[in-house]
Each structure stands twice: as structure tokens, then as C-alpha cells.
Amino acid sequence: MNSESDFIKTVFGLKLKQQRQKKNWSLQDLAVKTGLSKSYLNEIENGKKYPKHDKIIQLSEALNCTFDDLVSTKLDKSLAPFNEILQSDFFKEVPLELFGINKNNLISIISDAPKKVTAFINALIEISQNYNLGKERFYFAVLRSFQELYDNYFPEIEEKVKQFIDENQLQIDKNLKSDILESILTEKFDYSIQSEDFEKYGTLDNLRSLFIPEKKLLLLNKKLEKDQKTFILAKEIGFKVLELKNRPTTYSWLDFGSFEEILNNFYASYFAGALLISKDIVIEKTSEFFQQNTWEPKGFELLINSFTNSPETFYYRLTNILSAEMGIKDLFYLCLVKKKGSDKIQILKELHLNHQQAPHANATNEHYCRRWIAVKNLHYLKENETLTDAQISHYKDQGISYLVISTSQRNPFSDGSNRSYCLGILLNSQTIKKIGFIKSPTLKTINVGVTCESCSIPDCEERQAPPVRLEKEHFNLSMKSAIEKIRKEF
């Protein structure tokens, strides 16, 4: 929590409420027996106030407990699991207000049903241990939930970008020079910027940038390509314009101290994407592309290249505007990676807007469906090639279909790994009207699953593992059916 004082007040409130509930007293009952006001007692129980010595004596006498029972910060068994949470920076690091959660309401829930909430938290802890869900993955899951809550669209940042462009009289297009952004950082924000050979530091070979705040020094890996350098500079401007103090110093993540760092890093990245790809122009050109009657992969690549040489930046920018500005509400974004010399596919990034879409990351090392267009692209990708294609992916078990567009390329800043970026749009009566090429003969419909282990497609030539999870479900259903048959006979 924010301080030791907050922790002490919160624990006292929990223990007072616990003692009161043991006697089945209401707040009004306790107020009558102690002569203290109901509102004052409510503030104590909610951790807002800590009573003076004489008031604690009144409370302990009325509740027939000892003075130490109330003032001790040691929690009994029913509240013990919350001790670590209350003493940690949980309430500070995870800004519950982002999700409309009031800290005091949460504490009230804990104290109202401690045994049930404890059992629930213990279950979450066990799940996180079984699936190796560390602090980092938890925080990134919280961030994704926050993005999804707001359709990954933040108009206040879009407005800040617009103001910045106007103030600096920038011409936003693909040819925005990194030199212009660099001069803004040095002249307006007093930065020092220099290229550095990170390779001589061994394991830092693939580090893209390092910011040293004490000197306002930004070190850029000399191996950076033009678009990578431009994005990093735009992101640094985002940190300054949005006045984000608590931030990571490296690109990409090596470590983080709090959830605020992760959130601020996202805000700065959002600013960079909005700065480099104009909202109005991308809406206009993407709408024109969607109105075409025929799906043409080269046409989509030309659309990307009209804004950036980075497919990742373009695909992610679409998640900002498709839902909020173009009325396409149900969609997902995935970034998949295949390392050199390995057939294993991993999902590096994911985002689901409106609800959890069918394709999603799996933490149990199951095999992602090889019929996904993004996975097929990764396997067919040649050296120094960019490969774009699309398909309609039909998930038979769920009875839903998606238009999935994917671009794959060799990751230019790694040890030879390849990446696929894909955008999936749920096909329903609304989205079908917005996509002119949905019936294009160049667009194939393919039956797909999520993972081989849960897939019901028979005789799949791409299958990498037997459908063990599905077989277990079918076995359980057969067992239930047999039991029901016995029940009817007897």
C-alpha cells in the first residue's frame, strides 16, 4: 500500500469488522454500545481513520476482546493470505481505478467473506503456479484487459498527437525524417542522442535503445533500421509530451519496477503509432481498400507501404481505429514468432476487442493450428521476403468465422526469427457489409482449430499432436451419458 500508516489503518479496520461480525452486530449496534457515531465507525472499518487510544479501549470493551486483538497487525488464519497483498505495492502498482474499482470496496469484499475470498485467491495462486504465471505476465494481462476495456482507442492521446503536430508544423507521412524527431528531442527536451555499438557489450547485441535519465542521454543501437529508429524517437517524444515520469529505460523489456511503468510505456507507444500513422488518412485509405470487390495481397502490402515499412506498426494502428472509427467492433490482433531452426510457434502479443475471440495464446505448450494463415506464412516465408495473404478461418466447434489478414517477415533485429502479424475480423451481418471483397474468389474458407490438442477436424494433414484434450472431453461426456442411462433403468 502507499505507506505503513495505510497498512496499519487497513488491518485495524479489517479486524474491527471481523470482531463485530463475530457478534452478528450491525454498525448501528456497535455505535449504540460504544457511543461512537456510525459514520466514524464506517470510516475506521474502511481503513480511512485510525482511532485514538481511548476509543480503541471503548471498542475492545464493547466487543469483549483485548486491546491487542485490535491493534496487532498480525492477521488470523482467515485473513492471512491478504497480509502479503496489503503490505505490498499491489494497490499502488495496479491502478484499480482504471477499471472502476474502489480500493475500500475491495477491502470490504475481503472482510465480508474472508474464507470464501481466501479460497478464491488460493485457487488463483495455484493456477498461476501451474501455468508459470509470473508477475510480468500478470501485469501484461492487466494491461491487455485495460486496452480491451477501451477498444484500444484513447482519444485524449490522439488529441495530444494532433496538438504536437500543429505546434511543430509537421508533415505526417511515410517520409517523416528521423532527423526531425531527433532535433525536437535535442532542442525542445534537452536530449543527447548518439548511436552505439551494443555488440561489444556481449548480451546487449539485440538491445534497440537505452535511455540514461540522469544525463538525458538516449543511446541507439547502430544496427537499427530507419523505421525502428523513427519509432523509438517518436516514443521518446511521447514520454515527454504526455509527461510520463515512471518509465522503462530500455527497448524492449528487460525489467520493470511497477505496473505504472508498463502502462506509461503503452501510452508512449500509442503516441508514437498515432504520430507516425495519421488517423484521418489511415481511415480513408483502409475504408477504400475494404470497399474493393477482390482480395489482392499486393494491394494490402501497398496499403501498408504507403504508411510505413513496418507491418507491425500498421497492423497495430488498425486496432486503434477499426473499432472506434469504422464500426468494426469484434476483432483480434496476434503477433506470432518462429525462431530460426525451430518449428515451434509462439504468440508474442495478442489483443482481443469486444470479447475473447477464438484464436488466443495458450500457456501449456500446445500446438497452434497449422491451418492459420499466419502460421502457414511463417513456414513458407523465404529469406528477406515479406509475405501477405488472407483467408476466412471457420471455427467449426464454435460456429464462427473470421476474415484473417496476415503479413509475415523476417525479424530484421534478431537471430533470424520470423514474425507474423495478423488481424482477424469476426464475420457477422455488420462486418460483412463493410468488407467488399468478402466473397472474392481469391479468398479461401478454411476450417481451423485453436490448438491440435483441442481440435475436432478429422484426418487433418497438418496435425502436430493428437486431440488429447478433446478426447478427454468426449470420454467424460460418454461417462455422463452412460450414468444417465443407468439412472433411467433404475
Order of alpha helices (4+ residues) and beta strands (2+ residues): alpha-alpha-alpha-alpha-alpha-alpha-alpha-alpha-alpha-alpha-alpha-alpha-beta-beta-beta-alpha-beta-alpha-alpha-alpha-alpha-beta-beta-alpha-beta-beta-beta-alpha-beta-alpha
